[in-house]
Amino acid sequence: MVYRIEKTTRTVIYLKKAILIRSGSTKNYPIRNIKCTGKEEKINSLREGMHVRLEGMLVLPELPRNPGQFNRRIYESGKKIDFYLENPTVLEVKEQRSGVREVVEIWKTEMMNRCEKIYPDAEAGILEAMLFGEKRELSGDIKELYQAAGISHVLVISGLHISLLALAVAGILRRLGFPMPVWVILSVGVLAGYGILIGQPTTAVRALLMFFVLQGARLLGRSYDLLSALAFAGILMLLDNPDLILDGGCRLSFCAVIGVGWYVSEKNKIFRSIGEKEKRKNRGKGGKGSSAGAILENIRAGWYLWLFTLPVMLDTFYQVSVVGILWNLVAIPLLPVIIASGGLGVVLAGWNIFLGSLAGSPAYGMLQLYQEIGNISEKLPVGM
């Protein structure tokens, strides 16, 4: 069954629940997912939800030839893609429409079209990746710039995106007067719908599972533990796809949360006691220096985040931005504003393009700052 379609210079379709039938054999071999690439006219006419029968050359994703080169086979296995089907020929098509899937795809396409109307191509591609998990319009140059600065994680839908949406939805529902059990259940439903919209990437699935645990704890009147919720999400995800243990994006996501969780956890009392001593000093000074203390706390949190993701960065990319910890002090606080401004701009653009552009202008300005950070990092000898 076709579950995703990408159209650039060539049409790429993704099949799930595939069955392999070898030429000259009657035996069937079940396969998880297949990625098909071709230019045939019938391929271009396929739509999501269709059941198809294809014929072509089945190949494995390529392995890296040099240390540090991108490992496409591990990357694809993390998305449950076992094989590529090259130059496929369409033999049979069965139309099976799904109302929910069509509505989601139409709405997503409309939102992305609005984004492209109010932003230049480069910024539109970045915001489509941030808001909808779509990286088709994200150029390789932009990816390299962000990686050079050590802020490539902002291009991936992560727990921050889920948290912002969850806070917005929960806040609106609470202001409307819904009782706690109702707004908790409704917020879970909205977040689950958002997960379907963005295609359920690994980082978003992890954040959604942790959010569901948080809301479940609220309903049951129990306390929420970040690291326990992370472990629960990891167990469920590995049971569904054990190949995620080698996926760089998945490991980065989990290590980042572990770093943050370790920092804020009461188990790390040695480092937390340093912050408490500084707070007592600041109180003795009548509150003076509180801004400096907050900056210091942010530096420590950024240090933990960088330190815990460092082994994965080295193992996956064979390079790391030394100044990334400093750039993240700028990039991370700006990210919520970019997401809020960009999202509001896309929504308002459906009513009025000028209002959408006006609301989205802060996001545009901050994305320009991100690009300048990347340009500076590429010129620095310590940037890699």
C-alpha positions as CSV (number, residue, x, y, z in Angstrom):
1,M,0.0,0.0,0.0
2,V,1.3,3.5,-0.9
3,Y,1.6,5.5,2.4
4,R,3.8,8.4,1.2
5,I,4.6,10.2,-2.1
6,E,7.4,12.7,-2.8
7,K,7.6,14.5,-6.1
8,T,10.8,16.4,-7.1
9,T,12.7,15.6,-10.3
10,R,11.6,12.0,-9.9
11,T,8.6,10.6,-8.2
12,V,9.4,8.7,-5.0
13,I,6.7,6.5,-3.5
14,Y,6.8,4.5,-0.2
15,L,5.1,1.2,0.2
16,K,4.2,-0.5,3.5
17,K,3.1,-4.1,4.2
18,A,4.8,-5.1,1.0
19,I,5.0,-8.7,-0.3
20,L,7.9,-9.8,-2.5
21,I,7.3,-12.3,-5.3
22,R,10.5,-13.4,-7.0
23,S,10.5,-14.0,-10.7
24,G,9.9,-17.7,-11.5
25,S,8.8,-18.4,-7.9
26,T,5.4,-18.7,-6.3
27,K,6.7,-18.1,-2.7
28,N,5.8,-14.8,-1.0
29,Y,8.3,-12.9,1.2
30,P,6.8,-10.2,3.5
31,I,8.8,-7.0,3.6
32,R,8.3,-4.0,6.0
33,N,8.6,-1.0,3.7
34,I,10.0,-0.3,0.2
35,K,11.1,2.9,-1.4
36,C,10.4,3.1,-5.1
37,T,11.8,5.7,-7.5
38,G,10.8,6.1,-11.1
39,K,9.7,8.4,-13.9
40,E,7.0,6.3,-15.4
41,E,3.7,8.2,-16.1
42,K,1.7,5.6,-14.1
43,I,4.0,6.2,-11.1
44,N,3.2,9.9,-11.2
45,S,-0.6,9.2,-11.1
46,L,-0.4,7.1,-7.9
47,R,-1.9,8.5,-4.7
48,E,-1.6,7.7,-1.0
49,G,-3.8,4.8,0.2
50,M,-3.7,2.9,-3.2
51,H,-2.8,-0.8,-3.3
52,V,-0.4,-1.4,-6.1
53,R,1.5,-4.3,-7.8
54,L,4.9,-3.2,-9.1
55,E,7.8,-4.9,-11.0
56,G,11.4,-3.8,-10.9
57,M,14.9,-4.3,-9.6
58,L,15.0,-4.7,-5.9
59,V,18.3,-3.4,-4.3
60,L,19.6,-2.8,-0.8
61,P,20.3,0.8,0.4
62,E,24.0,1.5,-0.1
63,L,26.6,1.2,2.7
64,P,29.2,3.9,3.3
65,R,32.5,3.5,1.4
66,N,34.5,5.7,3.7
67,P,34.5,6.3,7.5
68,G,32.2,9.1,8.4
69,Q,30.2,8.9,5.1
70,F,26.4,8.9,5.4
71,N,25.1,5.3,6.2
72,R,22.0,5.2,4.1
73,R,21.2,1.6,5.1
74,I,21.0,2.4,8.8
75,Y,19.1,5.6,8.1
76,E,16.5,3.8,6.0
77,S,16.2,0.8,8.4
78,G,15.3,3.3,11.1
79,K,12.2,4.2,9.0
80,K,11.5,0.5,8.4
81,I,12.6,0.7,4.8
82,D,14.4,-2.6,3.8
83,F,14.8,-2.3,0.1
84,Y,14.7,0.1,-2.9
85,L,12.7,-0.7,-6.0
86,E,14.4,0.9,-9.0
87,N,12.5,1.9,-12.2
88,P,9.3,0.1,-11.2
89,T,6.6,-0.7,-13.7
90,V,3.0,-0.5,-12.5
91,L,1.2,-3.8,-13.1
92,E,-2.0,-3.3,-11.1
93,V,-3.7,-0.6,-9.1
94,K,-6.5,-1.0,-6.6
95,E,-8.2,2.2,-5.4
96,Q,-8.9,2.2,-1.6
97,R,-9.6,5.7,-0.3
98,S,-9.3,6.8,3.3
99,G,-11.2,9.9,4.2
100,V,-9.0,10.7,7.2
101,R,-5.8,10.3,5.2
102,E,-7.0,12.5,2.3
103,V,-8.2,15.2,4.6
104,V,-4.9,15.3,6.5
105,E,-2.9,15.4,3.2
106,I,-5.1,18.1,1.7
107,W,-4.8,20.2,4.9
108,K,-1.0,19.7,5.1
109,T,-0.5,20.6,1.4
110,E,-2.6,23.8,1.9
111,M,-0.5,24.8,4.9
112,M,2.7,24.3,3.0
113,N,1.4,26.3,0.0
114,R,0.6,29.2,2.4
115,C,4.1,29.0,3.8
116,E,5.6,29.2,0.3
117,K,3.5,32.3,-0.4
118,I,4.7,34.4,2.5
119,Y,8.4,33.3,2.7
120,P,11.3,33.0,0.2
121,D,12.2,29.5,-0.9
122,A,15.0,28.9,1.6
123,E,13.0,30.1,4.7
124,A,9.9,28.3,3.5
125,G,11.8,25.1,3.3
126,I,13.2,25.5,6.8
127,L,9.8,26.3,8.3
128,E,8.2,23.4,6.5
129,A,10.8,21.1,8.1
130,M,10.2,22.7,11.5
131,L,6.4,22.8,11.4
132,F,5.4,19.9,9.2
133,G,8.4,17.6,9.2
134,E,8.7,18.0,5.4
135,K,12.3,18.3,4.2
136,R,11.7,18.1,0.4
137,E,12.3,21.8,-0.1
138,L,15.2,22.0,2.4
139,S,18.4,22.5,0.4
140,G,21.7,20.7,1.2
141,D,23.5,24.0,1.7
142,I,21.1,24.9,4.5
143,K,21.6,21.6,6.2
144,E,25.4,22.0,6.0
145,L,25.2,25.5,7.5
146,Y,23.1,24.4,10.4
147,Q,25.4,21.4,11.0
148,A,28.5,23.6,10.9
149,A,27.0,25.7,13.7
150,G,25.9,22.7,15.7
151,I,22.2,23.7,15.5
152,S,21.0,21.2,13.0
153,H,18.6,19.8,15.7
154,V,16.3,22.8,15.3
155,L,15.4,21.5,11.8
156,V,13.8,18.4,13.3
157,I,10.4,18.3,15.0
158,S,11.3,17.5,18.6
159,G,10.0,17.6,22.1
160,L,10.1,21.4,22.0
161,H,7.6,21.6,19.1
162,I,5.3,19.1,20.9
163,S,5.6,21.0,24.2
164,L,4.7,24.3,22.6
165,L,1.7,22.8,20.8
166,A,0.6,21.0,24.0
167,L,0.8,24.2,26.1
168,A,-1.1,26.1,23.5
169,V,-3.9,23.5,23.2
170,A,-4.1,22.9,27.0
171,G,-4.2,26.6,27.7
172,I,-7.0,27.3,25.2
173,L,-9.1,24.4,26.5
174,R,-8.6,25.4,30.1
175,R,-9.7,29.0,29.3
176,L,-12.8,27.6,27.6
177,G,-13.8,26.2,31.0
178,F,-13.3,22.5,30.3
179,P,-12.7,20.3,33.4
180,M,-9.2,18.8,33.8
181,P,-10.0,15.2,32.5
182,V,-11.7,16.7,29.4
183,W,-8.9,19.0,28.3
184,V,-6.3,16.4,29.1
185,I,-8.0,13.8,26.8
186,L,-8.6,16.4,24.1
187,S,-5.0,17.6,24.2
188,V,-3.9,14.0,23.8
189,G,-6.2,13.7,20.7
190,V,-4.9,16.9,19.2
191,L,-1.3,15.9,19.7
192,A,-2.0,12.4,18.2
193,G,-3.5,14.1,15.2
194,Y,-0.4,16.3,14.8
195,G,1.7,13.2,14.9
196,I,-0.2,11.8,12.0
197,L,0.1,15.0,10.1
198,I,3.9,15.2,10.3
199,G,4.3,11.5,9.4
200,Q,5.3,10.3,12.9
201,P,9.1,10.9,12.8
202,T,11.1,9.2,15.4
203,T,11.8,12.3,17.5
204,A,8.1,13.3,17.5
205,V,7.0,9.8,18.4
206,R,9.3,9.9,21.4
207,A,8.0,13.3,22.5
208,L,4.4,12.2,22.0
209,L,4.8,9.1,24.0
210,M,6.3,11.1,26.9
211,F,3.5,13.6,26.6
212,F,0.9,10.8,26.9
213,V,2.6,9.5,30.0
214,L,2.6,13.1,31.5
215,Q,-1.2,13.4,30.8
216,G,-1.8,9.9,32.1
217,A,-0.1,10.9,35.3
218,R,-2.3,13.9,35.6
219,L,-5.5,11.9,35.2
220,L,-4.3,9.3,37.8
221,G,-3.0,11.9,40.2
222,R,0.5,10.6,40.1
223,S,3.8,12.3,39.8
224,Y,5.7,12.5,36.5
225,D,9.3,11.4,36.2
226,L,11.1,12.5,33.0
227,L,13.7,9.8,32.8
228,S,11.1,7.0,33.5
229,A,8.8,8.4,30.8
230,L,11.8,8.4,28.4
231,A,12.7,4.8,29.2
232,F,9.0,3.8,28.7
233,A,9.0,5.5,25.3
234,G,12.3,3.9,24.3
235,I,11.1,0.4,25.2
236,L,7.9,0.8,23.1
237,M,9.8,2.2,20.1
238,L,12.4,-0.5,20.2
239,L,9.7,-3.2,20.4
240,D,8.2,-1.7,17.3
241,N,11.5,-1.2,15.4
242,P,14.7,-2.6,16.9
243,D,16.7,-1.0,14.1
244,L,16.2,2.4,15.8
245,I,19.1,1.5,18.2
246,L,21.5,2.4,15.4
247,D,19.6,5.4,14.1
248,G,21.6,8.6,14.7
249,G,18.5,10.9,14.9
250,C,16.9,8.6,17.4
251,R,20.0,8.4,19.6
252,L,20.5,12.1,19.5
253,S,16.9,12.7,20.6
254,F,17.2,10.3,23.5
255,C,20.6,11.5,24.6
256,A,19.5,15.1,24.6
257,V,16.6,14.3,26.9
258,I,18.9,12.3,29.1
259,G,21.2,15.2,29.4
260,V,18.4,17.6,30.3
261,G,16.8,15.1,32.6
262,W,20.1,14.4,34.3
263,Y,20.6,18.1,34.9
264,V,17.2,18.8,36.4
265,S,16.9,15.6,38.3
266,E,17.2,15.6,42.0
267,K,19.6,12.7,41.6
268,N,22.3,15.1,40.4
269,K,22.5,16.9,43.8
270,I,26.2,17.8,43.5
271,F,25.7,20.1,40.5
272,R,22.3,21.4,41.7
273,S,23.8,22.4,45.0
274,I,26.1,24.8,43.2
275,G,23.0,26.6,41.8
276,E,21.4,26.7,45.3
277,K,24.5,28.4,46.8
278,E,24.4,31.0,44.0
279,K,20.7,31.6,44.7
280,R,21.3,32.2,48.4
281,K,24.1,34.6,47.5
282,N,21.7,36.5,45.2
283,R,19.1,36.7,47.8
284,G,21.6,38.1,50.2
285,K,22.3,40.8,47.6
286,G,18.7,41.8,47.4
287,G,18.1,39.9,44.2
288,K,21.0,41.6,42.4
289,G,22.8,39.3,39.9
290,S,19.7,37.1,39.3
291,S,20.1,37.7,35.5
292,A,23.7,36.5,35.6
293,G,22.6,33.5,37.6
294,A,19.9,32.7,35.0
295,I,22.5,33.0,32.2
296,L,24.8,30.7,34.1
297,E,22.1,28.1,34.5
298,N,21.4,28.2,30.8
299,I,25.1,27.7,30.1
300,R,25.1,24.7,32.4
301,A,22.0,23.2,30.8
302,G,23.5,23.8,27.3
303,W,26.7,22.2,28.4
304,Y,24.9,19.1,29.6
305,L,22.9,18.9,26.3
306,W,26.1,19.2,24.3
307,L,28.1,16.8,26.4
308,F,25.5,14.0,26.3
309,T,25.0,14.3,22.6
310,L,28.7,14.5,21.8
311,P,29.4,10.7,21.6
312,V,26.5,10.3,19.1
313,M,27.6,13.3,17.0
314,L,31.1,11.9,16.8
315,D,29.9,8.4,16.0
316,T,27.3,9.5,13.4
317,F,28.9,12.5,11.7
318,Y,32.6,12.1,12.6
319,Q,32.7,15.8,13.3
320,V,31.4,18.2,15.9
321,S,30.9,22.0,16.2
322,V,33.1,23.1,19.1
323,V,31.3,26.4,19.2
324,G,28.0,24.7,19.0
325,I,27.3,25.1,22.7
326,L,27.7,28.9,22.4
327,W,25.5,29.1,19.3
328,N,22.8,27.0,21.0
329,L,22.5,29.6,23.7
330,V,21.2,31.9,21.0
331,A,19.4,29.4,18.8
332,I,17.4,27.5,21.4
333,P,15.7,30.5,23.1
334,L,14.7,31.9,19.7
335,L,13.2,28.6,18.5
336,P,9.8,28.9,20.3
337,V,9.4,32.4,18.8
338,I,10.2,31.1,15.3
339,I,7.7,28.2,15.6
340,A,5.0,30.5,17.1
341,S,5.5,33.3,14.6
342,G,5.8,30.9,11.6
343,G,2.8,28.9,12.6
344,L,0.6,32.0,13.2
345,G,1.8,33.4,9.9
346,V,0.8,30.3,8.0
347,V,-2.6,30.2,9.6
348,L,-3.4,33.9,9.0
349,A,-2.1,33.6,5.4
350,G,-5.3,31.6,4.6
351,W,-7.3,34.7,5.4
352,N,-5.0,37.5,4.3
353,I,-1.5,37.2,2.8
354,F,-0.4,40.6,4.2
355,L,-1.4,39.7,7.8
356,G,0.3,36.3,7.4
357,S,3.5,38.0,6.2
358,L,3.3,40.5,9.1
359,A,2.8,37.8,11.7
360,G,5.6,35.7,10.2
361,S,8.1,38.4,9.9
362,P,9.8,37.7,13.4
363,A,10.4,34.1,12.2
364,Y,12.0,35.4,9.0
365,G,14.3,37.7,10.8
366,M,15.4,35.0,13.3
367,L,16.0,32.5,10.5
368,Q,18.3,35.1,8.9
369,L,20.2,35.2,12.2
370,Y,20.5,31.4,12.1
371,Q,21.9,31.6,8.6
372,E,24.5,34.2,9.7
373,I,25.5,32.0,12.6
374,G,26.1,29.1,10.1
375,N,28.1,31.4,7.8
376,I,30.3,32.5,10.7
377,S,30.8,28.9,11.9
378,E,32.0,27.8,8.5
379,K,34.7,30.4,8.5
380,L,35.9,29.6,12.0
381,P,38.8,27.2,12.4
382,V,37.1,25.8,15.5
383,G,33.7,25.5,13.8
384,M,34.1,21.9,13.0
